[in-house]
């Protein structure tokens, strides 16, 4: 039997949970975010499909959402309710005997060995619906990258297979931003190099990209465009590399002595959280979002790991002192990091570099002169 990676993504999860709790909202535009008051600062956590038709989406400021869709129903975030439903879904996935790697409340990778992945996917979606009354979309691939992208083509409540066989047929002419792992900034940078589509990127010179993006990231971008990615589904429990607290203020704080006081207060709340965390903090990072939306961060590495509130407060104050701008502030955050940065080879995008780049139908991915990227990628001439 063949090995497959499935990506299960619950459709409009948070909004769907709220509609189940409030059946009278079915068919109406529902927006969930903050405390449910669109006159306050905050962002949209999720929006129903009815709201998305009007340009309301996750991450949009609540006030903007209200302007675009004043008749929408705004609801507060209920974390406990979403976690409860999410756990039910994950248990359904695990009950199949498959390996399940949880990515968040509403999505997970599932590793299976089956002859008919579509049949398995439809069965899985049916079991999730029977247990929760929620719809999900399932993407099928030969690795996580393919499965994750495939989900977007299956929504809503569908199944889609994306493999090396149809990779360029589906994605070749699409912009590089269609690839999981490439955002707007990277896409813009690639466009500046004359690389506009996935096929363009797949046929780009890895050495040239290494000169622009770095010796690991440049070649990885080419592999990404060729559909290469990590195929190992890991069911190890997720362990957070850090924990933070942040707060959005309903009015901008212009007085930086008040900013310092707020950072000290938030650092104190963080210290209380860390009292139940067995791992001490290695680094403290302060986040400042200036009005209207510019964000900056600075961090301080502790002399030795600690969870001492006084040490955390002092480190937060030191990190804040590194901010040179004294503009009005709308958001502050303090975060403790428990681990040093993950080693490059432990991050899935870079683990893809260990996969030999073999010929792919329809692709012009090919080895080029230069030792660095080929050695990392295990490329065979």
Residue pairs with C-beta under 8 A, 6 or more apart in sequence:
1 113
1 114
1 115
2 113
2 114
2 115
2 117
3 111
3 112
3 113
3 142
3 231
4 111
4 112
4 113
4 114
4 117
4 120
4 140
4 141
4 142
4 147
5 109
5 110
5 111
5 140
5 141
5 142
5 143
5 144
5 146
5 147
5 231
5 233
6 98
6 109
6 110
6 111
6 112
6 117
6 120
6 121
6 124
6 138
6 139
6 140
6 141
6 147
7 107
7 108
7 109
7 110
7 138
7 139
7 141
7 144
7 147
7 148
7 150
7 151
8 89
8 93
8 107
8 108
8 109
8 110
8 124
8 125
8 128
8 136
8 137
8 138
9 106
9 107
9 136
9 137
9 138
9 139
9 151
9 155
10 16
10 89
10 105
10 106
10 107
10 128
10 134
10 135
10 136
11 134
11 135
11 136
11 137
11 155
11 156
11 157
12 46
12 47
12 48
12 49
12 156
13 46
13 82
13 86
13 105
13 106
13 134
14 32
14 45
14 46
14 77
14 82
14 105
14 106
15 30
15 31
15 32
15 46
15 47
15 48
15 51
16 48
16 134
16 135
17 81
17 82
17 85
17 134
18 25
18 30
18 32
18 75
18 78
19 25
19 26
19 30
19 48
20 133
20 134
21 81
25 73
27 50
28 48
28 50
28 72
28 73
29 47
29 48
29 50
29 51
29 53
29 54
29 56
29 69
29 71
29 72
29 73
30 47
30 48
30 50
30 51
30 72
30 73
30 75
31 38
31 44
31 46
31 47
31 48
31 51
31 56
31 62
31 65
31 69
31 72
31 73
31 74
31 75
32 44
32 45
32 46
32 47
32 74
32 75
32 76
32 77
33 42
33 43
33 44
33 45
33 46
33 62
33 65
33 74
33 76
33 77
34 40
34 41
34 42
34 43
34 45
34 62
34 76
34 77
35 42
35 76
35 77
36 74
36 75
36 76
37 62
37 74
38 62
38 63
38 65
38 66
38 74
39 63
39 66
40 62
40 63
40 250
41 61
41 62
41 63
41 248
41 249
41 250
41 330
42 61
42 62
42 248
43 58
43 59
43 60
43 61
43 62
44 56
44 57
44 58
44 59
44 60
44 61
44 62
44 65
45 58
45 77
46 58
47 56
47 57
47 58
47 60
47 65
47 72
49 156
51 65
51 69
51 72
54 68
54 69
54 72
55 68
55 69
56 65
56 68
56 69
56 72
62 74
65 72
65 74
66 72
66 74
82 105
83 105
85 132
85 134
86 105
86 106
88 131
88 132
89 128
89 131
89 132
89 134
89 136
90 100
90 102
90 108
92 124
92 127
92 128
92 131
92 132
93 100
93 108
93 110
93 124
93 128
94 100
95 127
96 110
96 112
96 124
96 127
98 110
98 111
98 112
99 110
99 111
99 112
99 233
99 234
99 235
100 108
100 109
100 110
100 111
100 233
100 235
101 108
101 109
101 110
101 111
101 233
101 234
101 235
102 108
102 238
103 109
109 144
109 147
109 233
110 124
110 233
111 232
111 233
112 120
114 120
117 140
117 161
118 140
118 159
118 161
121 138
121 140
121 159
122 138
122 159
124 136
124 138
125 135
125 136
125 137
125 138
125 157
125 159
128 134
128 135
128 136
129 135
129 136
135 156
135 157
136 157
137 151
137 154
137 155
137 156
137 157
137 158
137 159
137 160
138 151
138 154
138 158
138 159
138 160
139 146
139 147
139 148
139 149
139 150
139 151
139 152
139 153
139 154
139 159
139 160
139 161
139 162
140 146
140 147
140 150
140 159
140 160
140 161
140 162
140 163
141 147
141 148
141 149
141 150
141 161
141 162
141 163
142 163
142 164
142 231
143 227
143 228
143 229
143 230
143 231
143 352
144 229
144 230
144 231
144 233
144 348
145 179
145 180
145 181
145 224
145 227
145 228
145 229
145 230
145 352
146 162
146 163
146 164
146 167
146 227
146 229
147 162
148 180
149 162
149 171
149 178
149 179
149 180
150 160
150 161
150 162
151 160
153 160
153 162
153 170
154 160
162 170
162 171
163 227
164 227
164 360
164 361
165 361
167 226
167 227
167 360
167 362
167 363
168 198
168 199
168 202
168 360
168 362
168 363
169 362
171 178
171 179
171 198
171 227
172 197
172 198
172 199
172 202
172 362
173 197
173 198
173 199
174 197
174 198
175 187
175 196
175 197
175 198
176 182
176 186
176 187
176 190
176 191
176 195
176 196
176 197
176 198
176 200
176 201
176 225
177 183
177 184
177 187
178 198
179 198
179 201
179 224
179 225
181 224
181 349
182 190
182 221
182 224
186 213
186 221
189 212
189 213
190 196
190 201
190 221
193 204
193 208
193 209
193 212
194 200
195 201
195 204
198 225
199 225
199 363
201 221
201 222
201 224
201 225
202 222
202 225
202 226
202 363
202 364
202 365
203 363
203 364
203 365
204 221
204 222
204 225
205 368
206 218
206 219
206 222
206 368
206 370
206 373
207 218
207 368
207 369
207 370
207 372
207 373
208 218
209 217
209 218
209 219
209 221
209 222
210 216
210 217
210 218
210 219
210 370
210 372
210 373
211 218
212 218
213 221
215 372
215 373
215 376
216 344
216 350
216 353
216 376
218 373
219 353
219 372
219 373
219 376
219 377
220 349
220 350
220 352
220 353
222 365
223 229
223 352
223 353
223 355
223 357
223 365
223 377
224 349
224 352
225 365
226 357
226 360
226 363
226 365
227 360
228 352
228 355
228 357
229 348
229 349
229 352
229 355
230 348
230 349
230 351
230 352
231 355
232 351
240 338
241 337
241 338
241 339
241 342
242 335
242 336
242 337
242 338
242 339
243 270
243 273
243 274
243 277
243 335
243 336
243 338
244 270
244 285
244 287
244 333
244 334
244 335
244 336
245 266
245 269
245 270
245 273
245 333
245 334
245 335
246 266
246 287
246 331
246 332
246 333
246 334
246 335
247 262
247 266
247 331
247 332
247 333
248 289
248 330
248 331
249 262
249 329
249 330
249 331
249 332
252 291
252 328
252 329
252 330
253 259
253 262
253 328
253 329
253 330
254 328
254 329
256 326
259 288
259 320
259 329
259 332
260 317
260 320
262 332
263 286
263 316
263 317
263 320
263 332
263 334
264 313
264 316
264 317
266 316
266 332
266 333
266 334
267 284
267 309
267 312
267 313
267 316
267 317
267 334
268 309
268 313
270 312
270 334
270 335
270 336
271 307
271 308
271 309
271 312
271 313
272 309
274 280
274 281
274 307
274 312
274 336
275 307
277 307
277 338
279 305
279 338
279 339
280 305
280 306
280 307
280 338
281 302
281 305
281 306
281 307
281 312
281 336
281 337
281 338
282 301
282 302
282 305
282 337
282 338
282 339
282 340
283 299
283 300
283 301
283 302
283 336
283 337
284 299
284 300
284 302
284 312
284 315
284 316
284 319
284 334
284 335
284 336
284 337
285 297
285 298
285 299
285 300
285 319
285 334
285 335
285 337
286 297
286 298
286 299
286 316
286 319
286 320
286 323
286 332
286 333
286 334
286 335
287 295
287 296
287 297
287 331
287 332
287 333
287 334
287 335
288 295
288 296
288 297
288 320
288 323
288 325
288 329
288 331
288 332
289 295
289 296
289 329
289 330
289 331
289 332
290 296
290 325
290 327
290 328
290 329
290 330
291 327
291 328
291 329
291 330
292 330
293 330
295 331
296 323
296 325
298 319
298 320
298 322
298 323
299 319
299 337
300 315
300 316
300 318
300 319
302 311
302 315
306 312
312 334
312 336
316 334
344 350
345 351
345 353
345 354
353 376
353 377
353 378
354 376
354 377
354 378
355 377
355 378
356 377
356 378
356 379
356 380
357 365
357 367
357 377
357 378
357 379
357 380
358 380
359 365
367 374
367 379
367 380
367 381
368 374
373 379
